């Protein structure tokens, strides 16, 4: 009888262990076994939308007077766009253009704006003059502007990736972010529009086959589009 009792106790203990400690596909990912290079900067997922609030931008760079010269208005706009691209309030200079900005339709002018010691060039393309809103006889200079080089900050990248990982508010289950990380980025850096920056962020990719869990660090290239907006590409 004694061996039978011992056998029953052993089975109960095994059952309890299975209930308390999920294994295989149900187990939490073991980061120590994750394949791939671990990026050095830990990112805390967040539901706070990144970027500069309009009120903060207005406080940093008030709009010029309606009667201001067109070049002053253009440069104020480019400074605002530069701050928005950088994602944080920083020091910008007055900026300058290589010639008069008011040009015939289709003509371009190169302007530059400084941000925290970096030079950000813009190409301003004229769309001509059009009737303005300050009186019947007023005219406004209409144009488009695109960056020839973009500027970014480490903090803006980290904030954006934190939001990308945490915006859905998932903390548990297969969709929950696991150990998001990024490269240690320069405090301020420039990039080429429409290209990858050469830096990466990463999260964890998990798969399970026949009860065997596979954990991999999944790199996402930090990409800049032609307008200077950041994204993370697989």
MIMAR-959025 format. One line per 5 residues: their letters; for each residue y, x, z of C-alpha. Coordinates in pm, 1 decimal, decimal comma. Each point is the difference from the previous one (the first is absolute). Example, Ala and Ser with C-alpha at 12.3 -4.5 7.8 and 13.67 -1.06 7.14 Angstrom:
# residues 2
AS> -450,0:1230,0:780,0  344,0:137,0:-66,0
//
This chain:
# residues 234
XXXXX> 0,0:0,0:0,0  241,8:281,4:78,1  8,7:137,0:-355,7  77,5:-350,0:-131,6  298,4:-36,8:232,4
XXXXX> 131,4:339,7:-102,6  -30,6:-95,1:-365,5  200,8:-321,3:49,4  278,5:182,3:181,8  21,9:256,8:-279,8
XXXXX> 38,4:-268,6:-267,4  275,7:-175,8:195,5  192,4:323,6:40,6  -25,0:67,3:-374,1  126,6:-348,1:-82,3
XXXXX> 296,9:40,9:233,5  87,0:331,3:-161,5  6,8:-157,0:-349,0  228,9:-278,1:119,6  250,4:231,8:167,8
XXXXX> 10,6:278,0:-257,9  39,7:-114,3:-363,8  -149,2:240,1:-248,5  -11,9:50,5:-374,0  238,3:-223,5:-195,4
XXXXX> 126,0:-173,3:315,5  98,6:318,0:183,1  355,8:127,0:22,4  63,9:282,0:-247,6  -66,5:344,0:139,3
XXXXX> 310,8:193,8:-97,6  -165,7:327,3:95,8  -239,8:-50,1:-290,6  266,6:-103,1:-254,4  -5,3:207,6:-316,7
XXXXX> 319,0:142,1:-147,9  303,0:194,6:119,6  175,8:-156,7:299,6  377,0:-23,7:-58,2  194,3:127,0:303,0
XXXXX> 246,2:-281,4:83,6  -138,3:-307,3:177,8  161,9:-327,3:-107,3  20,3:-300,8:230,9  -33,9:-324,5:-205,0
XXXXX> 308,4:-217,5:33,5  123,6:-345,9:-98,1  363,5:114,0:-9,1  129,4:2,8:-356,2  132,2:347,9:-91,4
XXXXX> 336,9:77,1:-152,3  367,3:-43,3:86,7  140,6:-336,6:101,8  291,8:-121,6:-214,3  227,8:-4,3:304,5
XXXXX> -77,1:366,6:73,5  64,4:94,5:-362,4  331,0:-185,3:0,4  99,1:173,6:323,2  -83,8:342,3:-141,6
XXXXX> 162,8:-55,1:-341,9  249,8:-288,9:-14,9  68,9:-136,7:-346,4  319,0:133,3:-161,0  300,2:-224,9:-55,5
XXXXX> -23,2:-228,7:-302,7  298,2:181,3:-152,6  -165,2:342,2:36,9  -56,2:212,3:-311,1  -331,4:-58,0:-184,1
XXXXX> -123,9:352,2:81,6  47,6:-66,4:372,1  -202,0:-320,6:-25,8  -274,7:169,6:-201,8  -31,9:290,9:241,8
XXXXX> -6,4:-233,4:300,5  -285,0:-188,9:-165,5  -188,5:321,8:-74,8  41,7:117,4:360,3  -140,6:-331,8:121,2
XXXXX> -291,0:24,3:-241,7  -66,5:354,6:118,8  -12,5:-108,9:365,3  -226,4:-290,6:-87,7  -230,9:237,8:-188,2
XXXXX> -7,5:245,1:292,6  -81,6:-288,1:233,9  222,2:119,8:284,6  370,3:33,8:71,4  103,4:358,0:-68,8
XXXXX> 299,3:205,2:-102,1  117,2:-48,7:-358,7  294,3:168,4:-169,8  261,2:-176,0:-214,9  -190,9:74,2:-318,9
XXXXX> 141,1:84,2:-342,6  -48,9:-74,6:-368,1  23,3:252,2:-281,6  254,4:-214,6:-189,3  172,1:-338,8:8,6
XXXXX> -257,2:-270,2:76,6  162,0:-272,4:-211,0  -154,9:64,8:-341,2  -84,7:-211,5:-305,9  -319,9:-204,2:20,2
XXXXX> -311,4:217,5:-10,9  175,9:324,4:97,6  -134,8:189,4:302,3  163,8:201,2:277,4  -173,8:229,1:246,8
XXXXX> 102,4:-43,6:364,8  -127,7:172,8:312,3  -16,7:-98,3:365,6  -84,5:232,8:287,4  -235,7:-111,4:277,2
XXXXX> -72,4:222,6:301,2  44,5:315,6:-207,0  -196,3:-126,9:-302,0  159,4:-77,2:-337,7  -100,5:-331,4:-155,8
XXXXX> 98,2:-35,9:-369,7  46,4:-342,1:-159,2  39,3:-110,1:-361,0  257,1:-276,6:-36,8  -23,1:-196,5:-326,8
XXXXX> 293,9:-216,0:-103,1  -46,9:-363,8:-97,6  368,6:-33,5:-74,8  278,0:-203,9:156,2  -35,3:-365,3:89,0
XXXXX> 219,8:-268,9:153,2  19,8:42,5:373,9  32,3:-242,6:286,7  342,1:105,2:132,6  227,7:-198,0:-227,1
XXXXX> -0,4:-115,6:-358,8  103,6:331,5:-153,1  -206,1:238,1:215,0  -289,8:201,6:-138,9  -295,5:169,1:164,8
XXXXX> -191,8:305,4:-114,7  -368,4:-90,8:-35,0  -269,1:267,0:0,9  -354,6:93,9:93,0  -97,9:304,6:203,6
XXXXX> -328,8:183,1:39,6  -84,3:310,3:202,1  -89,6:319,5:-185,4  -146,6:130,6:325,4  -87,5:-200,9:311,2
XXXXX> 49,3:83,2:367,7  -219,7:-104,8:292,2  -51,2:68,2:368,3  -319,4:58,0:193,3  92,7:-284,0:234,5
XXXXX> 39,2:-250,6:-284,3  -344,7:91,4:-137,3  -164,9:-27,9:341,5  173,2:-333,1:68,2  -105,0:-141,1:-337,0
XXXXX> -363,5:104,5:40,8  -1,7:-138,3:356,0  118,7:-334,1:-138,6  -248,9:7,9:-288,3  -283,9:50,8:249,2
XXXXX> 123,5:-247,9:260,3  187,4:-276,7:-186,2  -300,8:-235,7:0,6  -27,5:19,8:377,2  -374,4:66,2:-4,4
XXXXX> -123,7:193,2:301,8  -372,6:-72,9:-15,8  -266,7:-47,0:-262,5  -63,3:169,3:-336,1  363,9:-36,4:-113,7
XXXXX> 150,4:168,4:305,4  170,1:334,7:-76,9  -193,8:300,4:129,1  167,1:332,0:79,3  279,4:-5,0:-265,6
XXXXX> 155,0:344,4:-52,1  244,4:187,5:-223,8  89,2:354,8:-94,1  263,4:170,3:211,8  294,8:-59,2:-230,6
XXXXX> 333,9:182,6:-18,3  274,9:-181,7:188,5  180,7:-53,7:-333,9  -150,5:64,4:-343,2  61,9:-80,4:-365,3
XXXXX> -244,8:-124,3:-260,7  -28,6:-71,9:-372,3  36,8:-368,3:-93,7  -318,0:-158,2:-135,1  -229,7:268,2:143,1
XXXXX> -209,6:77,8:306,7  179,9:207,0:261,5  -291,4:236,8:67,5  -34,3:-139,5:353,6  -260,7:-241,1:133,6
XXXXX> -64,6:-263,0:263,2  -351,1:-122,1:77,9  -211,5:-260,8:168,7  -370,5:-44,2:62,4  -244,3:-136,6:-256,6
XXXXX> -329,1:-137,7:133,7  -320,5:-108,2:-170,4  -349,9:-78,1:124,7  -327,3:12,3:-189,3  -339,5:-81,5:151,6
XXXXX> 147,9:15,8:347,8  152,2:344,8:-54,0  376,7:16,3:48,9  211,0:228,6:-216,3  352,2:90,3:109,7
XXXXX> 248,8:176,8:-227,5  367,2:94,1:22,3  165,6:-164,8:-298,1  310,8:177,1:-134,8  289,5:-196,2:-149,0
XXXXX> 254,1:193,7:-206,7  362,5:-61,1:96,5  155,0:-118,1:-326,3  362,5:-55,2:-102,2  84,4:-246,9:-274,7
XXXXX> 290,3:40,6:-242,5  232,2:-186,9:237,9  -89,3:224,1:294,9  -224,2:-248,7:180,7  -303,5:139,4:183,7
XXXX> -358,7:-120,2:-20,0  -344,4:131,3:94,2  -248,0:35,2:-285,0  -376,5:37,6:15,6
//
